[in-house]
C-alpha cells in the first residue's frame, strides 16, 4: 500500500510538471517582458518545446530500459523526479536573474 501511494503521488506530480511544460511555459514565454515573460514569438516557443520533446523521446527510446534494469524502476523514477524538480528551480532562478538586469 505504501508503494502504491508513493507511485500515485509521484504520478500526480509528474502530471503537474507536464501540464506546466505544455501549457504554462508557452503562456509565460509569450507574455511581454514588462509583465515577467520573455516576449518570445511562436517560433521560439515551438523550438523550445520541440527540443524538450525530442530529448524525452531519446531518453525513453534508448536510455530508460537500460537504466531501469540497472537501478530499478522505482529508484530511477525518484531520481528522474529529482532532476525535474531541479529544472523547475533553474527556471525560477533564471527568471529572477533576468528581472534583476532590467
N, C-alpha and C positions, 0 to 999 in steps of 0.2 A: 504494500500500500504506500510505503514511503517513496519508493522509486517511481510509482505511478504519479504521485503528487508532484514530485520533482520534475518529471518529464513534462507533465501538463503545464506547470508553471514556466518552464523554460520554453515550451512551445508558444505560450501566450506572449512571452517577452520577445521571442523571435518574430512573431506576427506583428507586434508593435514596431519592431525595427524595420520590417519590410514595408509596413504602412508609412513609416517616416521616410523611407527611401523613395517609395513610389509616388507619394502624394505631397508630403510636406516639403521635401527638398526642392522639387521644381517650383513650388509656390514661393519658397524663401529665396531661391536663386533669381526668380523673375522680379521680385519686389525691388523698387528703386533704392539706391544707396542711402538716401536720407532716412528711410524707414528701417534700415538694418539689413537690407538684402544686398545682392550683388549686381542687380540690374543686367543680368545675362539675357541674351537672346535665346530663342528656342533651339537654335543650332548648338549652342554651347551646353544647354541643359540636356539635350538629346545625346550629345557626345559623352557627357559625364555619366549618364545612365547607361549608355552602351558599353562604356569601359567597365563599369561595375557589373553589368550583366555578363559580359564575356569572361571576366575574371571568375565569377561564380560558376559559370559553365565549365571552365577549365579545371577548377578545383574539384567539382563534382565528378567530372568525367575521368580525370586522371589521378587525383591525389586522395580522394575520400576513402576509397576501398582499401588502399594500402595503409593509410593512417588508422583506419578503424580496426584493421586486423592487428596492427602493432600496439595501439593504445587501448582499444576497446571503445565501443560506441558511446557510452555514457561519459567517459573521461574526455574523449575527443569533442563531444558536444559541449561540455563545460569549458574546455579550453577555447573553442571557437566562439562561444558566447562572451568570454572574457575579452577576446580580440575585438568583437563587435562593440562591446561597451567602451573599450579604449578608443575606438574610432569615433564614437559619439563625443567623448571628451575632447578629442583632437579637433573636431568641427567646432565645438564650443570655444576652445582656446583660439583657433584661427579667427573666429568671428569677433572675439574680444580684441585681439591684436589689430585686426583690420579697422575696427572702430576707433582705436586709440590713435591711429595715424591720420585721422580726418581733421 
